[in-house]
Amino acid sequence: YEIPHLAVFLGQNGVNNASTAGINVIPTAASTGIPGANGTIAASAVNVSGSSLNWSLAGPVFNTSIDCSATPCDILGVDQNLRTPYVLTWNVNIQQALTSSTSLQVGYVGNRGVKLYGVRDINQVDPNSPAEIACGNCEQPGRPFNTRFPYLGFINFLGNDYTSIYHGLQATLTQRAWKGLNFVAGYTWAHAIDDVSLNRAQQPQDSTRPGLERASGDNDIRHRLTLALTYELPGRSGYAHMLEGWQINSILTVQTGAPWNIDDGFQNGNDISFTGEFSDRWNIIGNPARIKPSFTGVPYFDFQTPATQNSACLAAATTPALQATLFSFGCYASGGTVIIPPAFGTFGTAGRNPFRGPRLDNLDLSIVKTTKISERVSVQLRGEFFNVLNHPHFMNPNTLGYVDPSDPSTFGVIAATPDVAAANPVIGTGGPRNIQLGLKFRF
């Protein structure tokens, strides 16, 4: 089971539409004007008399009515029957001894996330409703609750609408103490599928059809190979113990890239679907695997002049409505695959997380020399090399939010390494080569 974090309710769930009024606006209810306490800015603590605090000046915590002084106002709602999410896990493994010191294990691992948290706008505009078509891009008349609650805009609703599923084939080859060699080699072939990957993920492109968000999860790694190896070099006595006690250790990690999304969001204020949600995706024609992130982003074509147009994009815009948005926003093309904006008042056909980011190939190495001083005392000198080959690694464009096709200067740009993205830029996985020396006394 998962205990919900307070941020699930306070963080607005990372939604792209306008900020909504939820429990995040509950006042702290402490009055201002507290008499100044003795002390300076350097003081570690000050004393304030409890009689000086008035906890009733901020008004009721939960108002009986909605303050819509700025109509229409947007609100955050929580399902009154909200349930605790949980995960069902199962696995089947077969193990076979190949030799007296070697074994092979092959297994299937699965899990299913149930009643996962997610947000959708239950008052989302229907772009095809007669009221919305009649008024154009004015949104409010097309909201389903407009006739009963005309003062409400977005109603971001937190509920248990989402699920996840994971299937994985895992193979492990283990070698124990064979002529000084020990290793564990593992391979995983897996697929993680979900409707939403984070508690505070943004709302769906179309809140009336949240099931269309089902796709590869943000952390879906299809293939992963690992090798952890230890080798104790044969030693020779004498030479003041210089040829004894040497050990080499290594960890190899090779894995395919994680998915990244396309999100024409609030960064540029575009609202192609006329819903105001700012979660629009574009149309993809061709194989999404041919769209590769790079230092310069995905190749962009501006349709403002004939010299900057692209014939493949123009051929994909098969209707006047598609051509209108194409000439307004341009397109992207790479390897025979094109990305064009949908027609105004419609949703893009691209699914969630259609692209894949860079792969990871990393080798860590350590060399250890252990010298025995006595039967119970030894000295160990260690040299540890992280990313010993200094192989460059990069994260997905979504690490820095570079997934908005309306901004061709950043769409598909990779600009961060995994260690920086994980806020561990000193010695973190995916960083440049780092060397660490250590000396241990063992007794």
C-alpha positions as CSV (number, residue, x, y, z in Angstrom):
1,Y,0.0,0.0,0.0
2,E,1.1,3.6,-0.6
3,I,0.5,6.3,2.0
4,P,-0.3,9.5,0.2
5,H,2.1,12.3,0.6
6,L,0.8,15.7,1.5
7,A,2.2,17.0,-1.8
8,V,-0.5,15.0,-3.7
9,F,-3.0,17.4,-2.4
10,L,-0.9,20.6,-2.1
11,G,1.2,20.4,-5.2
12,Q,-1.6,20.9,-7.7
13,N,-0.4,17.7,-9.3
14,G,1.8,19.4,-11.8
15,V,-1.2,20.3,-14.0
16,N,-0.7,22.7,-16.9
17,N,-4.0,24.5,-16.7
18,A,-4.6,27.5,-14.6
19,S,-3.7,27.4,-10.9
20,T,-6.7,26.1,-8.9
21,A,-7.9,26.8,-5.4
22,G,-7.6,23.8,-3.2
23,I,-6.4,23.1,0.2
24,N,-3.1,24.7,-0.7
25,V,-4.8,28.1,-0.1
26,I,-5.9,27.2,3.5
27,P,-4.5,30.0,5.7
28,T,-2.1,29.2,8.5
29,A,-4.5,31.0,10.8
30,A,-1.9,32.8,12.8
31,S,-2.3,36.5,13.2
32,T,0.3,39.0,12.3
33,G,1.4,41.8,14.6
34,I,3.2,39.6,17.1
35,P,5.1,41.7,19.6
36,G,8.8,41.8,18.7
37,A,10.8,39.2,20.7
38,N,14.2,40.0,22.2
39,G,17.2,38.8,20.3
40,T,19.1,39.4,17.1
41,I,19.3,37.6,13.7
42,A,22.2,35.5,15.2
43,A,20.0,34.2,18.0
44,S,19.4,30.5,17.9
45,A,15.9,30.8,19.5
46,V,13.5,33.4,20.7
47,N,10.6,33.1,23.1
48,V,7.1,34.3,22.2
49,S,4.3,34.3,24.7
50,G,1.4,32.1,23.7
51,S,-1.0,34.8,24.9
52,S,0.3,37.0,22.0
53,L,-1.0,34.7,19.3
54,N,-4.6,34.8,18.0
55,W,-5.5,31.8,16.0
56,S,-9.0,32.9,15.0
57,L,-8.2,36.0,12.9
58,A,-7.7,34.1,9.6
59,G,-11.3,32.9,9.4
60,P,-12.6,29.4,9.0
61,V,-10.3,26.8,7.5
62,F,-12.9,25.4,5.2
63,N,-15.3,28.0,3.9
64,T,-18.9,27.1,3.4
65,S,-18.9,28.9,0.0
66,I,-16.5,29.3,-2.9
67,D,-14.9,32.7,-3.3
68,C,-15.2,33.5,-7.0
69,S,-14.5,37.1,-6.9
70,A,-12.4,36.5,-10.1
71,T,-15.0,34.6,-12.2
72,P,-14.6,32.1,-13.6
73,C,-12.6,30.5,-10.8
74,D,-10.8,27.2,-10.9
75,I,-11.0,24.7,-8.1
76,L,-9.3,21.4,-7.0
77,G,-11.6,18.7,-5.9
78,V,-10.9,15.4,-4.1
79,D,-13.0,12.2,-4.4
80,Q,-14.8,11.8,-1.1
81,N,-14.3,8.1,-1.5
82,L,-10.6,8.3,-2.2
83,R,-8.9,5.0,-1.7
84,T,-5.3,4.0,-0.9
85,P,-3.4,2.8,-3.9
86,Y,-1.8,-0.6,-3.8
87,V,0.4,-2.9,-5.8
88,L,-0.1,-6.7,-6.5
89,T,3.2,-8.5,-7.1
90,W,3.9,-12.0,-8.4
91,N,6.9,-14.0,-9.7
92,V,7.9,-17.4,-10.9
93,N,11.6,-18.5,-11.0
94,I,13.4,-21.6,-12.2
95,Q,17.0,-22.2,-11.0
96,Q,19.5,-24.7,-12.4
97,A,23.0,-25.6,-11.2
98,L,25.3,-25.7,-14.3
99,T,28.4,-26.7,-12.4
100,S,29.3,-27.0,-8.7
101,S,30.0,-23.2,-8.7
102,T,27.8,-21.9,-11.5
103,S,24.0,-21.4,-11.5
104,L,21.4,-20.0,-13.9
105,Q,18.1,-18.5,-12.8
106,V,15.3,-17.5,-15.2
107,G,12.1,-15.9,-13.9
108,Y,9.0,-13.9,-14.7
109,V,8.2,-10.9,-12.5
110,G,5.0,-8.9,-12.7
111,N,3.1,-6.3,-10.7
112,R,-0.1,-4.3,-11.1
113,G,-0.8,-0.9,-9.6
114,V,-4.4,-0.5,-8.6
115,K,-6.4,2.7,-7.7
116,L,-3.4,5.0,-8.5
117,Y,-3.8,8.7,-7.9
118,G,-4.4,11.0,-10.8
119,V,-6.0,14.3,-11.8
120,R,-8.4,15.1,-14.6
121,D,-10.6,18.1,-15.3
122,I,-14.2,17.0,-14.9
123,N,-15.3,20.4,-16.3
124,Q,-13.2,20.3,-19.4
125,V,-14.5,22.0,-22.5
126,D,-15.8,19.8,-25.3
127,P,-14.2,21.4,-28.4
128,N,-17.0,20.0,-30.6
129,S,-20.0,21.1,-28.5
130,P,-22.4,23.5,-30.2
131,A,-21.8,26.1,-27.5
132,E,-18.0,26.0,-28.0
133,I,-18.2,26.1,-31.8
134,A,-20.6,29.0,-31.6
135,C,-18.4,31.1,-29.4
136,G,-15.1,30.1,-30.8
137,N,-12.2,29.8,-28.4
138,C,-14.0,31.3,-25.4
139,E,-14.2,27.9,-23.5
140,Q,-16.7,28.8,-20.7
141,P,-20.0,28.0,-22.6
142,G,-18.7,24.6,-23.6
143,R,-18.1,23.4,-20.0
144,P,-20.4,20.5,-18.9
145,F,-21.2,22.2,-15.6
146,N,-21.6,25.7,-17.0
147,T,-25.4,25.7,-16.8
148,R,-25.4,24.8,-13.1
149,F,-22.2,26.5,-12.0
150,P,-21.4,29.3,-14.5
151,Y,-18.8,30.7,-12.1
152,L,-16.6,27.6,-12.2
153,G,-13.8,27.1,-14.7
154,F,-11.4,24.1,-14.3
155,I,-12.4,21.5,-11.8
156,N,-9.3,19.4,-11.3
157,F,-10.5,16.3,-9.7
158,L,-8.1,14.0,-7.7
159,G,-9.3,10.4,-7.8
160,N,-8.3,6.7,-8.2
161,D,-8.8,6.5,-11.9
162,Y,-5.5,5.0,-13.0
163,T,-3.7,1.7,-13.0
164,S,-0.3,0.3,-14.1
165,I,1.1,-3.1,-15.1
166,Y,4.7,-4.5,-15.4
167,H,5.9,-7.6,-17.0
168,G,9.6,-8.6,-16.8
169,L,11.7,-11.6,-17.9
170,Q,14.8,-11.8,-15.7
171,A,17.8,-14.0,-16.2
172,T,20.7,-14.2,-13.8
173,L,24.0,-16.1,-14.2
174,T,26.0,-16.5,-11.0
175,Q,29.6,-17.7,-10.7
176,R,31.0,-18.4,-7.3
177,A,34.7,-18.7,-6.4
178,W,36.2,-20.2,-9.6
179,K,40.0,-19.6,-9.6
180,G,39.5,-16.3,-7.9
181,L,36.6,-15.2,-10.2
182,N,33.1,-14.3,-8.9
183,F,30.4,-12.6,-11.0
184,V,26.7,-12.0,-11.2
185,A,25.4,-11.3,-14.7
186,G,21.8,-10.2,-15.1
187,Y,19.5,-9.4,-18.1
188,T,16.0,-8.0,-17.9
189,W,13.5,-7.7,-20.7
190,A,10.6,-5.8,-19.4
191,H,7.7,-3.4,-20.2
192,A,6.1,-1.0,-17.8
193,I,2.7,0.3,-18.9
194,D,0.5,2.9,-17.0
195,D,-2.0,5.7,-17.3
196,V,0.1,8.0,-15.2
197,S,3.6,7.6,-13.8
198,L,3.7,10.1,-11.0
199,N,1.3,11.1,-8.3
200,R,1.6,14.7,-9.4
201,A,1.6,14.1,-13.1
202,Q,-0.3,16.5,-15.3
203,Q,-3.9,16.0,-16.4
204,P,-4.6,14.0,-19.6
205,Q,-4.7,15.6,-23.0
206,D,-8.4,14.8,-23.0
207,S,-9.9,14.5,-19.5
208,T,-13.1,13.0,-21.0
209,R,-11.0,10.0,-22.2
210,P,-8.2,9.4,-19.7
211,G,-7.8,5.9,-21.0
212,L,-6.0,7.3,-24.0
213,E,-3.1,8.1,-21.7
214,R,-2.3,4.4,-21.4
215,A,1.2,3.9,-22.7
216,S,4.8,3.0,-21.8
217,G,5.5,4.5,-18.3
218,D,8.1,7.2,-17.7
219,N,10.5,4.6,-16.2
220,D,10.0,1.9,-18.9
221,I,13.4,0.4,-19.6
222,R,12.9,-2.4,-22.2
223,H,16.4,-4.0,-22.0
224,R,18.9,-3.9,-19.2
225,L,22.2,-5.8,-18.9
226,T,24.3,-5.7,-15.7
227,L,27.6,-7.5,-14.7
228,A,29.1,-7.3,-11.3
229,L,32.6,-9.0,-11.3
230,T,35.3,-9.6,-8.8
231,Y,38.6,-11.2,-9.6
232,E,41.4,-11.9,-7.1
233,L,44.7,-12.0,-9.0
234,P,47.0,-15.0,-8.2
235,G,49.6,-13.8,-5.8
236,R,53.2,-14.6,-5.2
237,S,54.9,-14.6,-1.9
238,G,57.9,-12.4,-1.2
239,Y,58.8,-9.0,-2.7
240,A,57.5,-7.4,0.6
241,H,54.0,-8.6,-0.2
242,M,53.8,-6.4,-3.2
243,L,52.5,-9.2,-5.5
244,E,49.9,-10.5,-3.0
245,G,46.3,-9.4,-2.2
246,W,45.4,-7.7,-5.5
247,Q,41.7,-7.6,-6.5
248,I,39.8,-6.1,-9.5
249,N,36.1,-5.3,-9.2
250,S,33.9,-3.9,-12.0
251,I,30.2,-3.1,-12.5
252,L,28.9,-2.9,-16.1
253,T,25.5,-1.4,-16.9
254,V,24.0,-1.3,-20.4
255,Q,20.3,-0.3,-20.9
256,T,18.0,1.2,-23.5
257,G,16.6,4.7,-23.2
258,A,13.5,5.8,-21.3
259,P,10.4,7.3,-23.0
260,W,9.8,11.0,-23.3
261,N,6.6,12.8,-24.1
262,I,5.4,15.6,-26.4
263,D,3.5,18.3,-24.6
264,D,2.4,21.5,-26.2
265,G,2.0,23.1,-22.8
266,F,1.7,26.4,-21.0
267,Q,5.3,27.5,-21.8
268,N,4.2,29.3,-24.9
269,G,0.5,29.7,-24.1
270,N,-0.7,27.8,-27.1
271,D,-4.1,26.2,-26.9
272,I,-4.7,24.3,-30.2
273,S,-7.5,22.1,-28.8
274,F,-9.4,25.2,-27.4
275,T,-9.8,23.5,-24.0
276,G,-7.4,25.7,-22.1
277,E,-5.8,22.6,-20.5
278,F,-2.4,23.2,-22.2
279,S,-1.7,19.4,-22.5
280,D,-2.1,19.1,-26.3
281,R,0.0,16.6,-28.3
282,W,0.7,16.8,-32.0
283,N,0.1,14.3,-34.8
284,I,2.9,11.8,-35.6
285,I,3.0,10.3,-39.1
286,G,5.6,7.5,-39.4
287,N,7.7,5.6,-36.9
288,P,8.3,7.5,-33.7
289,A,11.5,5.6,-33.1
290,R,13.1,7.7,-35.9
291,I,12.7,10.9,-33.8
292,K,15.9,11.2,-31.9
293,P,16.8,13.8,-29.3
294,S,20.1,15.6,-29.8
295,F,22.1,18.7,-28.7
296,T,20.3,20.8,-31.3
297,G,16.9,19.2,-30.9
298,V,14.6,17.6,-33.6
299,P,14.9,19.2,-37.1
300,Y,12.3,21.9,-37.4
301,F,10.8,23.4,-40.5
302,D,9.2,26.9,-40.6
303,F,6.4,27.4,-43.1
304,Q,6.6,31.2,-43.1
305,T,8.6,31.1,-46.4
306,P,8.7,28.5,-49.2
307,A,12.4,28.1,-48.7
308,T,11.9,26.7,-45.1
309,Q,9.0,24.4,-45.9
310,N,9.1,20.6,-45.9
311,S,7.4,18.5,-48.5
312,A,6.8,15.5,-46.2
313,C,5.0,17.7,-43.7
314,L,2.9,19.3,-46.4
315,A,1.9,15.9,-47.7
316,A,0.8,14.9,-44.2
317,A,-1.4,17.9,-43.8
318,T,-4.2,16.4,-45.8
319,T,-7.0,18.9,-45.0
320,P,-7.2,22.7,-45.0
321,A,-7.6,22.7,-41.2
322,L,-4.3,20.8,-40.8
323,Q,-2.6,23.1,-43.3
324,A,-3.8,26.1,-41.3
325,T,-2.0,25.0,-38.1
326,L,1.0,23.8,-40.1
327,F,1.5,27.2,-41.5
328,S,1.1,28.7,-38.0
329,F,3.4,26.4,-36.0
330,G,5.6,24.6,-38.5
331,C,6.6,21.0,-38.2
332,Y,9.4,18.5,-37.4
333,A,10.7,15.8,-39.7
334,S,13.5,13.2,-39.3
335,G,14.1,9.9,-41.0
336,G,10.8,9.8,-42.9
337,T,8.7,10.6,-39.7
338,V,7.0,13.9,-39.4
339,I,5.3,15.7,-36.5
340,I,2.6,18.2,-37.4
341,P,0.2,20.2,-35.2
342,P,-3.4,19.0,-35.1
343,A,-6.2,21.1,-36.5
344,F,-7.6,23.9,-34.2
345,G,-10.3,22.5,-31.9
346,T,-9.0,18.9,-32.1
347,F,-6.6,16.7,-30.1
348,G,-3.4,15.3,-31.5
349,T,-3.2,11.7,-32.5
350,A,0.2,11.0,-30.8
351,G,0.0,8.8,-27.8
352,R,1.8,9.5,-24.5
353,N,5.5,8.9,-24.3
354,P,6.0,8.0,-28.0
355,F,9.8,8.7,-28.2
356,R,12.9,7.1,-26.6
357,G,15.8,8.9,-25.1
358,P,19.5,8.0,-25.1
359,R,20.8,4.7,-23.9
360,L,23.1,4.2,-20.9
361,D,26.5,2.4,-21.2
362,N,28.5,2.7,-18.0
363,L,31.5,0.8,-16.6
364,D,32.8,1.3,-13.0
365,L,36.1,-0.2,-12.0
366,S,38.0,-0.5,-8.7
367,I,41.5,-1.9,-8.0
368,V,42.1,-3.0,-4.4
369,K,45.4,-4.0,-2.7
370,T,45.1,-5.7,0.7
371,T,48.3,-6.2,2.8
372,K,48.1,-8.2,5.9
373,I,50.0,-6.8,8.9
374,S,49.1,-9.6,11.3
375,E,46.5,-12.3,11.6
376,R,43.8,-9.8,12.6
377,V,45.1,-6.5,11.1
378,S,45.3,-5.5,7.4
379,V,45.7,-2.4,5.3
380,Q,43.6,-1.9,2.2
381,L,44.4,0.6,-0.5
382,R,41.6,1.3,-3.0
383,G,41.4,3.1,-6.3
384,E,37.8,3.5,-7.6
385,F,37.0,4.7,-11.1
386,F,33.4,5.7,-11.9
387,N,32.7,5.7,-15.6
388,V,36.3,4.6,-16.2
389,L,35.9,5.0,-20.0
390,N,34.6,8.5,-19.6
391,H,31.7,7.6,-21.9
392,P,29.2,10.5,-22.3
393,H,25.7,9.9,-21.0
394,F,22.6,12.2,-21.4
395,M,19.1,12.3,-20.1
396,N,15.8,12.8,-21.9
397,P,14.7,16.2,-23.1
398,N,11.9,16.0,-20.5
399,T,14.5,16.4,-17.7
400,L,14.5,20.1,-18.4
401,G,11.0,20.3,-19.9
402,Y,12.2,20.5,-23.5
403,V,9.2,18.7,-24.9
404,D,7.1,21.6,-26.1
405,P,6.9,21.5,-30.0
406,S,5.8,25.1,-30.1
407,D,9.4,26.0,-29.1
408,P,11.7,24.7,-31.8
409,S,14.7,26.1,-30.1
410,T,14.4,23.5,-27.3
411,F,12.1,20.7,-28.5
412,G,14.1,17.4,-28.3
413,V,17.2,19.1,-26.9
414,I,19.3,17.0,-24.5
415,A,21.1,19.2,-22.1
416,A,21.7,17.3,-18.9
417,T,23.6,14.2,-17.7
418,P,21.9,11.6,-15.5
419,D,23.9,12.6,-12.4
420,V,22.8,16.3,-12.7
421,A,19.2,15.3,-13.4
422,A,19.2,13.2,-10.2
423,A,20.7,16.2,-8.2
424,N,23.9,14.1,-7.6
425,P,26.5,15.8,-9.8
426,V,29.6,14.7,-7.7
427,I,29.7,10.9,-8.0
428,G,26.4,9.8,-9.6
429,T,25.5,7.3,-12.3
430,G,26.0,8.8,-15.7
431,G,28.5,11.5,-14.8
432,P,32.0,12.0,-16.2
433,R,34.9,10.0,-15.0
434,N,35.5,10.3,-11.3
435,I,38.5,8.8,-9.4
436,Q,38.3,8.1,-5.7
437,L,41.2,6.9,-3.6
438,G,40.9,5.3,-0.2
439,L,42.9,3.8,2.6
440,K,41.4,1.4,5.1
441,F,42.7,-0.2,8.2
442,R,40.9,-3.5,8.9
443,F,41.1,-5.2,12.3
